[in-house]
Amino acid sequence: MTNTLAHRRELCFWGWGYTDQGLTPEEETHVARLASGLGAEHKPGPAPRLEEFDLAAPRIAAPDNLSPILSCTPYDRITHGYGKSFGDLVRMQMREMPNPPDWVAFPRNEEDIAALMEFAASSGAALIPFGGGTSVCGGVEPDVGGDYGAVISVDLQYLNRVLEVDKTSRAALIEGGALGPELEADLKPHNLTLRHYPQSFEFSTLGGWIATRAGGHFASNYTHVDDFVESVRMLTPAGVMVSRRLPGSGAGPSPDRMMIGSEGTLGFITRAWMRLQDRPRFRASASVSFPGMEQAWSAVRAISQAALFPSNCRLLDPAEAMMNGVGDGDTALLVLAFESADHPLQAWMARALELAGDHGGSWDQAAVDRSLSGSDSADEDGEHRQGAAGQWRNQFLRAPYYRNYLTPAGVIVDTFETSITWDRFEDLYQGVRERVGRSLKEVTGTDCMLSCRFTHIYPDGPAPYFTFYAMGSREGDMASMLSRWREIKLAANEAVVGLGGTVTHHHAVGRDHRPGGYDDQAPPLFRRAFAGARRELDPTGMMNPGVLVDTPDRRATARGVLVD
Ligand SMILES: Cc1cc2nc3c(=O)[nH]c(=O)nc-3n(C[C@H](O)[C@H](O)[C@H](O)COP(=O)(O)OP(=O)(O)OC[C@H]3O[C@@H](n4cnc5c(N)ncnc54)[C@H](O)[C@@H]3O)c2cc1C
């Protein structure tokens, strides 16, 4: 057993999943074929080992009052040194971590967090809130720059309980460090659910979701975590901020809106009252084929504007459908689903299919009838197991594990996502394919795969999500692959923002989405106003420096006094 203060099952520090999880032999054959199809010439070598990392010693000593909750074991420092972006996985393969956290803290309660803040103020250390560490944008990386005396990654895994359930209002008070499966298990006896399922559900936390404005995989209506937040409790260096529990409020700018999406730069989200839902009883799904992308997105626009609110309306463009083994390269596929805790769904499904048919869609009516009658069973998260929808879903859940093999094989596999109004969707879709496709080809010098699906839909536009595969280095040279990936990442930021979209619909900003992205997208005056609010809450700039906005140049003295 690895030496750690963590209480959870041991994570695979260099990849996705737990250490005791891996690819099945069939999956290994599948990804090996994919890698060699892209031109990979070698098989991945042995997995990284902790002792291969040359970590600098912690720059400060742990004070007596905090030593029971501070760890500097290699496992704890390395698992908290990166998130889970493609670039993070490559650097793990390189066995390089120039900026590990000096210490990893495992607070047991809010008092511990307050004590950590006091210590950070007096020692000039930076603090990084750490939920599940699944950030894909450099949100948890201790590369804080400036003149911080040390960095402490603060893992909230001991704050993981559902504290109270209000069945009358259908809400629950949940601690920020609870993983998706932990909080759902606590809600299940009440027959309630948060019903928020990001792809990273198993490994990410409530506090992380709120801090990053995460998107669950349901396509419409309640889908961003913002929709579920009733009130938030945040510990900031200036004190505690708690918003009032209300179903809605018009009382000035919303305190929740300030804390949601703050990405650890203002304080720690220690608990939140979350709106819940009854567990769904009725479910129905359909797979609809379209002869081309234009017909398909026109159908999705019609469905999104008909106030039907499908739980899934996942449009796969022809490239995405083919890559997932459910298309021929010309056909676009729409995975459509509805669910309800209250009423049967025939009318909703029939109307959505009618709209799809108006735009050239075709489907297997017998399969739809089976799903409406309940004979096609669905999992807890509402996804169906059978047919094209089921096949796509299996790929979706397993894809992050495939990267554990593909990355050391020298294959760049990554995603980026955005949202755009319908009137500009076609320009963005074609423009991204053209610009990012060109960058992929120029940077890697090989043929690449770039595909798109809709993760979410709104009456005024979709959230397109792009996936690309490219040969990063035939010889498995990780350093070259990293610099190629960085170039492509910048091209993707610039393309989506330049074409009028957002740099992220739900993956957060962190450090990686600032250049060419958030720094151009957010109004300059807003960024100044946010930085001002941040100075008020965090006068010494200890909270997650470098994420979202610059921390004003600071020189922390031994006593923690800010010198501008
Ligand atoms: C394979 C994969 C699939 C993914 N799928 C999705 C998806 O479907 N939808 C989606 O939205 N995202 C997805 N993500 C991105 C990521 O899972 C989300 O950003 C998630 O919300 C992060 O939660 P976390 O608990 O892991 O937070 P972390 O990664 O630990 O932290 C993320 C940010 O939030 C801050 N933070 C964390 N906890 C707190 C807290 N309690 N208080 C204050 N700040 C805090 C951190 O400082 C950091 O800036 C995916 C990532 C991967 C690797």
Ligand as a Chemical Component Dictionary entry (heavy atoms), coordinates in Angstrom:
data_LIG
# 
_chem_comp.id                   LIG 
_chem_comp.type                 NON-POLYMER 
_chem_comp.pdbx_formal_charge   0 
_chem_comp.three_letter_code    LIG 
# 
loop_
_chem_comp_atom.comp_id 
_chem_comp_atom.atom_id 
_chem_comp_atom.alt_atom_id 
_chem_comp_atom.type_symbol 
_chem_comp_atom.charge 
_chem_comp_atom.model_Cartn_x 
_chem_comp_atom.model_Cartn_y 
_chem_comp_atom.model_Cartn_z 
_chem_comp_atom.pdbx_ordinal 
LIG C1  C1  C 0 -11.936 12.054 -18.795 1  
LIG C2  C2  C 0 -12.522 13.356 -18.340 2  
LIG C3  C3  C 0 -13.873 13.607 -18.575 3  
LIG C4  C4  C 0 -14.427 14.824 -18.183 4  
LIG N1  N1  N 0 -15.767 15.031 -18.398 5  
LIG C5  C5  C 0 -16.320 16.192 -18.033 6  
LIG C6  C6  C 0 -17.709 16.434 -18.257 7  
LIG O1  O1  O 0 -18.434 15.584 -18.770 8  
LIG N2  N2  N 0 -18.212 17.629 -17.856 9  
LIG C7  C7  C 0 -17.434 18.573 -17.263 10 
LIG O2  O2  O 0 -17.944 19.616 -16.917 11 
LIG N3  N3  N 0 -16.126 18.371 -17.053 12 
LIG C8  C8  C 0 -15.556 17.214 -17.402 13 
LIG N4  N4  N 0 -14.216 17.000 -17.173 14 
LIG C9  C9  C 0 -13.418 18.030 -16.494 15 
LIG C10 C10 C 0 -13.430 17.911 -14.948 16 
LIG O3  O3  O 0 -13.831 16.623 -14.570 17 
LIG C11 C11 C 0 -14.364 18.970 -14.369 18 
LIG O4  O4  O 0 -13.778 20.236 -14.539 19 
LIG C12 C12 C 0 -14.706 18.745 -12.881 20 
LIG O5  O5  O 0 -15.713 19.640 -12.519 21 
LIG C13 C13 C 0 -13.523 18.912 -11.960 22 
LIG O6  O6  O 0 -13.887 18.414 -10.680 23 
LIG P1  P1  P 0 -12.767 17.930 -9.657  24 
LIG O7  O7  O 0 -13.437 17.605 -8.371  25 
LIG O8  O8  O 0 -11.941 16.886 -10.256 26 
LIG O9  O9  O 0 -11.956 19.286 -9.490  27 
LIG P2  P2  P 0 -10.381 19.521 -9.569  28 
LIG O10 O10 O 0 -9.862  19.041 -10.856 29 
LIG O11 O11 O 0 -9.751  19.011 -8.340  30 
LIG O12 O12 O 0 -10.351 21.115 -9.549  31 
LIG C14 C14 C 0 -10.833 21.869 -10.631 32 
LIG C15 C15 C 0 -10.793 23.355 -10.256 33 
LIG O13 O13 O 0 -11.726 23.626 -9.214  34 
LIG C16 C16 C 0 -11.051 24.080 -8.037  35 
LIG N5  N5  N 0 -11.711 23.404 -6.914  36 
LIG C17 C17 C 0 -11.885 22.069 -6.755  37 
LIG N6  N6  N 0 -12.582 21.838 -5.625  38 
LIG C18 C18 C 0 -12.855 23.042 -5.072  39 
LIG C19 C19 C 0 -13.540 23.463 -3.890  40 
LIG N7  N7  N 0 -14.138 22.610 -3.056  41 
LIG N8  N8  N 0 -13.602 24.799 -3.644  42 
LIG C20 C20 C 0 -13.045 25.701 -4.479  43 
LIG N9  N9  N 0 -12.388 25.350 -5.596  44 
LIG C21 C21 C 0 -12.300 24.040 -5.895  45 
LIG C22 C22 C 0 -9.608  23.706 -8.217  46 
LIG O14 O14 O 0 -8.749  24.569 -7.517  47 
LIG C23 C23 C 0 -9.444  23.809 -9.727  48 
LIG O15 O15 O 0 -9.233  25.141 -10.129 49 
LIG C24 C24 C 0 -13.625 15.797 -17.544 50 
LIG C25 C25 C 0 -12.282 15.520 -17.287 51 
LIG C26 C26 C 0 -11.733 14.318 -17.684 52 
LIG C27 C27 C 0 -10.286 14.046 -17.415 53 
# 
loop_
_chem_comp_bond.comp_id 
_chem_comp_bond.atom_id_1 
_chem_comp_bond.atom_id_2 
_chem_comp_bond.value_order 
_chem_comp_bond.pdbx_ordinal 
LIG C1  C2  SING 1  
LIG C2  C3  SING 2  
LIG C2  C26 DOUB 3  
LIG C3  C4  DOUB 4  
LIG C4  N1  SING 5  
LIG C4  C24 SING 6  
LIG N1  C5  DOUB 7  
LIG C5  C6  SING 8  
LIG C5  C8  SING 9  
LIG C6  O1  DOUB 10 
LIG C6  N2  SING 11 
LIG N2  C7  SING 12 
LIG C7  O2  DOUB 13 
LIG C7  N3  SING 14 
LIG N3  C8  DOUB 15 
LIG C8  N4  SING 16 
LIG N4  C9  SING 17 
LIG N4  C24 SING 18 
LIG C9  C10 SING 19 
LIG C10 O3  SING 20 
LIG C10 C11 SING 21 
LIG C11 O4  SING 22 
LIG C11 C12 SING 23 
LIG C12 O5  SING 24 
LIG C12 C13 SING 25 
LIG C13 O6  SING 26 
LIG O6  P1  SING 27 
LIG P1  O7  DOUB 28 
LIG P1  O8  SING 29 
LIG P1  O9  SING 30 
LIG O9  P2  SING 31 
LIG P2  O10 DOUB 32 
LIG P2  O11 SING 33 
LIG P2  O12 SING 34 
LIG O12 C14 SING 35 
LIG C14 C15 SING 36 
LIG C15 O13 SING 37 
LIG C15 C23 SING 38 
LIG O13 C16 SING 39 
LIG C16 N5  SING 40 
LIG C16 C22 SING 41 
LIG N5  C17 SING 42 
LIG N5  C21 SING 43 
LIG C17 N6  DOUB 44 
LIG N6  C18 SING 45 
LIG C18 C19 SING 46 
LIG C18 C21 DOUB 47 
LIG C19 N7  SING 48 
LIG C19 N8  DOUB 49 
LIG N8  C20 SING 50 
LIG C20 N9  DOUB 51 
LIG N9  C21 SING 52 
LIG C22 O14 SING 53 
LIG C22 C23 SING 54 
LIG C23 O15 SING 55 
LIG C24 C25 DOUB 56 
LIG C25 C26 SING 57 
LIG C26 C27 SING 58 
# 
